[in-house]
Amino acid sequence: MKNLFRFKSVSEFHSYSNLPKPEHPLISLIDYSKVSYPTDVGEIKWIQDFYSIGLKRNVSEKFNYGQQNYDFDEGVLSFVAPQQTLNIQINQAVKANASGWLVLIHPDFLWNTPLATSIKNYAFFGYAVNEALFLSEKEETNIVALFKNIQKEYQSTIDKFSQNIIISQIELLLNYAERYYERQFITRKITNHHILTKLEKRLDYYFNNSEVAANGIPTVSQIANDLNLSPNYLSSTLKIISGQSTQQHIQNKLIEKAKEKLSTTTLSISEIAFELGFEHSASFSKLFKKKTDSSPIEFRQSFN
């Protein structure tokens, strides 16, 4: 792929962005106003082997994952996990006074700590850039303070306590981000309920024609792609407004259609299972029993 780079280390990113060598090989806080990407290309694509947390303002570059894009003209917080592909389109005609902070954390820094495993539980590392976190002034102040605490610690004399102190600051940062994201979901109720409406319409499309019979039950990734959202962001939004994940919504729609067919048609259980995207009727019966506490046959008999 043209202009595709792979940054294996924090140091490689520093070098590419015309920054001084990092003060610590595995973790770095970068003043984003000092980042300078090459100006002779219109687009840069890279894969990185480390986590990054960015708080950026007034950035002329457009960042995107695939078809999703976001212009950083306000203070927002975004999260990128290792192995994700980041795409930056350079607008050479625009000269913005970029500002903000970028924290780079190599997974090796987390090695042999609980965070090495638990960091994967933070769903926002799977959000697309256009699903970034909008911060209030107070929230931004809190996040920047944590950034500075991390930097202050790795700039100090390294001792046996250093890693644990930095890890605790990173965990606090991630927990605040989780809180702020929930606030964002709640304050955007109208937009989020619009997502729920679009989800219901999309599920109706799949289950009201021969789509599932031909191609199987739609996956979470497939539904999220249809709605132009990342799977993690869609599930997080749905959990806030409905208490259920995307997968649960898919299963609920499936059971709704199954009940309709069982009560209004003479189709066999196998035929209904096939029409609902199951290769084996036993799998359908097992799910139906789990969701309704009765088998398909028992449910049908209750209408006779």
MOBEL-V902399 format. One record per residue. N is the residue number from 1. RES is the residue in one small letter. OMEGA is omega as a letter, one per 40 degrees, with the letter a starting at -180 (999 if undefined). Layout:
n=N res=RES omega=OMEGA
n=N res=RES omega=OMEGA
This chain:
n=1 res=m omega=a
n=2 res=k omega=i
n=3 res=n omega=i
n=4 res=l omega=i
n=5 res=f omega=i
n=6 res=r omega=i
n=7 res=f omega=a
n=8 res=k omega=a
n=9 res=s omega=i
n=10 res=v omega=a
n=11 res=s omega=i
n=12 res=e omega=i
n=13 res=f omega=i
n=14 res=h omega=a
n=15 res=s omega=a
n=16 res=y omega=a
n=17 res=s omega=i
n=18 res=n omega=i
n=19 res=l omega=i
n=20 res=p omega=i
n=21 res=k omega=a
n=22 res=p omega=i
n=23 res=e omega=i
n=24 res=h omega=a
n=25 res=p omega=a
n=26 res=l omega=a
n=27 res=i omega=a
n=28 res=s omega=i
n=29 res=l omega=a
n=30 res=i omega=i
n=31 res=d omega=a
n=32 res=y omega=i
n=33 res=s omega=a
n=34 res=k omega=i
n=35 res=v omega=i
n=36 res=s omega=i
n=37 res=y omega=i
n=38 res=p omega=a
n=39 res=t omega=a
n=40 res=d omega=i
n=41 res=v omega=i
n=42 res=g omega=a
n=43 res=e omega=i
n=44 res=i omega=i
n=45 res=k omega=i
n=46 res=w omega=i
n=47 res=i omega=a
n=48 res=q omega=a
n=49 res=d omega=a
n=50 res=f omega=i
n=51 res=y omega=i
n=52 res=s omega=i
n=53 res=i omega=a
n=54 res=g omega=i
n=55 res=l omega=a
n=56 res=k omega=i
n=57 res=r omega=i
n=58 res=n omega=a
n=59 res=v omega=a
n=60 res=s omega=a
n=61 res=e omega=i
n=62 res=k omega=a
n=63 res=f omega=i
n=64 res=n omega=i
n=65 res=y omega=i
n=66 res=g omega=a
n=67 res=q omega=a
n=68 res=q omega=i
n=69 res=n omega=a
n=70 res=y omega=i
n=71 res=d omega=a
n=72 res=f omega=i
n=73 res=d omega=i
n=74 res=e omega=i
n=75 res=g omega=a
n=76 res=v omega=a
n=77 res=l omega=i
n=78 res=s omega=a
n=79 res=f omega=i
n=80 res=v omega=a
n=81 res=a omega=i
n=82 res=p omega=i
n=83 res=q omega=i
n=84 res=q omega=i
n=85 res=t omega=i
n=86 res=l omega=a
n=87 res=n omega=a
n=88 res=i omega=i
n=89 res=q omega=a
n=90 res=i omega=i
n=91 res=n omega=a
n=92 res=q omega=a
n=93 res=a omega=a
n=94 res=v omega=i
n=95 res=k omega=a
n=96 res=a omega=i
n=97 res=n omega=a
n=98 res=a omega=i
n=99 res=s omega=i
n=100 res=g omega=a
n=101 res=w omega=i
n=102 res=l omega=i
n=103 res=v omega=i
n=104 res=l omega=a
n=105 res=i omega=i
n=106 res=h omega=i
n=107 res=p omega=i
n=108 res=d omega=i
n=109 res=f omega=a
n=110 res=l omega=a
n=111 res=w omega=i
n=112 res=n omega=i
n=113 res=t omega=i
n=114 res=p omega=a
n=115 res=l omega=i
n=116 res=a omega=i
n=117 res=t omega=a
n=118 res=s omega=a
n=119 res=i omega=i
n=120 res=k omega=a
n=121 res=n omega=i
n=122 res=y omega=a
n=123 res=a omega=a
n=124 res=f omega=i
n=125 res=f omega=i
n=126 res=g omega=i
n=127 res=y omega=i
n=128 res=a omega=a
n=129 res=v omega=i
n=130 res=n omega=i
n=131 res=e omega=a
n=132 res=a omega=a
n=133 res=l omega=i
n=134 res=f omega=a
n=135 res=l omega=i
n=136 res=s omega=a
n=137 res=e omega=i
n=138 res=k omega=i
n=139 res=e omega=i
n=140 res=e omega=i
n=141 res=t omega=i
n=142 res=n omega=a
n=143 res=i omega=i
n=144 res=v omega=i
n=145 res=a omega=i
n=146 res=l omega=i
n=147 res=f omega=a
n=148 res=k omega=i
n=149 res=n omega=i
n=150 res=i omega=a
n=151 res=q omega=a
n=152 res=k omega=a
n=153 res=e omega=a
n=154 res=y omega=i
n=155 res=q omega=i
n=156 res=s omega=i
n=157 res=t omega=a
n=158 res=i omega=i
n=159 res=d omega=a
n=160 res=k omega=a
n=161 res=f omega=a
n=162 res=s omega=a
n=163 res=q omega=a
n=164 res=n omega=i
n=165 res=i omega=i
n=166 res=i omega=i
n=167 res=i omega=a
n=168 res=s omega=i
n=169 res=q omega=i
n=170 res=i omega=i
n=171 res=e omega=i
n=172 res=l omega=i
n=173 res=l omega=a
n=174 res=l omega=i
n=175 res=n omega=i
n=176 res=y omega=i
n=177 res=a omega=i
n=178 res=e omega=i
n=179 res=r omega=a
n=180 res=y omega=i
n=181 res=y omega=i
n=182 res=e omega=i
n=183 res=r omega=a
n=184 res=q omega=i
n=185 res=f omega=a
n=186 res=i omega=a
n=187 res=t omega=i
n=188 res=r omega=a
n=189 res=k omega=a
n=190 res=i omega=i
n=191 res=t omega=a
n=192 res=n omega=i
n=193 res=h omega=i
n=194 res=h omega=i
n=195 res=i omega=i
n=196 res=l omega=i
n=197 res=t omega=i
n=198 res=k omega=i
n=199 res=l omega=a
n=200 res=e omega=i
n=201 res=k omega=a
n=202 res=r omega=i
n=203 res=l omega=i
n=204 res=d omega=i
n=205 res=y omega=a
n=206 res=y omega=a
n=207 res=f omega=a
n=208 res=n omega=i
n=209 res=n omega=a
n=210 res=s omega=a
n=211 res=e omega=a
n=212 res=v omega=i
n=213 res=a omega=a
n=214 res=a omega=a
n=215 res=n omega=i
n=216 res=g omega=a
n=217 res=i omega=a
n=218 res=p omega=i
n=219 res=t omega=i
n=220 res=v omega=a
n=221 res=s omega=a
n=222 res=q omega=i
n=223 res=i omega=a
n=224 res=a omega=i
n=225 res=n omega=i
n=226 res=d omega=a
n=227 res=l omega=a
n=228 res=n omega=i
n=229 res=l omega=i
n=230 res=s omega=a
n=231 res=p omega=a
n=232 res=n omega=a
n=233 res=y omega=i
n=234 res=l omega=a
n=235 res=s omega=i
n=236 res=s omega=i
n=237 res=t omega=a
n=238 res=l omega=i
n=239 res=k omega=i
n=240 res=i omega=a
n=241 res=i omega=a
n=242 res=s omega=a
n=243 res=g omega=a
n=244 res=q omega=i
n=245 res=s omega=i
n=246 res=t omega=a
n=247 res=q omega=i
n=248 res=q omega=i
n=249 res=h omega=i
n=250 res=i omega=a
n=251 res=q omega=i
n=252 res=n omega=i
n=253 res=k omega=i
n=254 res=l omega=a
n=255 res=i omega=i
n=256 res=e omega=a
n=257 res=k omega=i
n=258 res=a omega=i
n=259 res=k omega=i
n=260 res=e omega=a
n=261 res=k omega=a
n=262 res=l omega=a
n=263 res=s omega=a
n=264 res=t omega=a
n=265 res=t omega=i
n=266 res=t omega=i
n=267 res=l omega=i
n=268 res=s omega=i
n=269 res=i omega=i
n=270 res=s omega=i
n=271 res=e omega=i
n=272 res=i omega=i
n=273 res=a omega=i
n=274 res=f omega=a
n=275 res=e omega=a
n=276 res=l omega=i
n=277 res=g omega=i
n=278 res=f omega=i
n=279 res=e omega=a
n=280 res=h omega=a
n=281 res=s omega=i
n=282 res=a omega=i
n=283 res=s omega=i
n=284 res=f omega=a
n=285 res=s omega=a
n=286 res=k omega=i
n=287 res=l omega=a
n=288 res=f omega=i
n=289 res=k omega=a
n=290 res=k omega=a
n=291 res=k omega=a
n=292 res=t omega=a
n=293 res=d omega=i
n=294 res=s omega=i
n=295 res=s omega=i
n=296 res=p omega=a
n=297 res=i omega=i
n=298 res=e omega=i
n=299 res=f omega=i
n=300 res=r omega=a
n=301 res=q omega=a
n=302 res=s omega=i
n=303 res=f omega=a
n=304 res=n omega=999
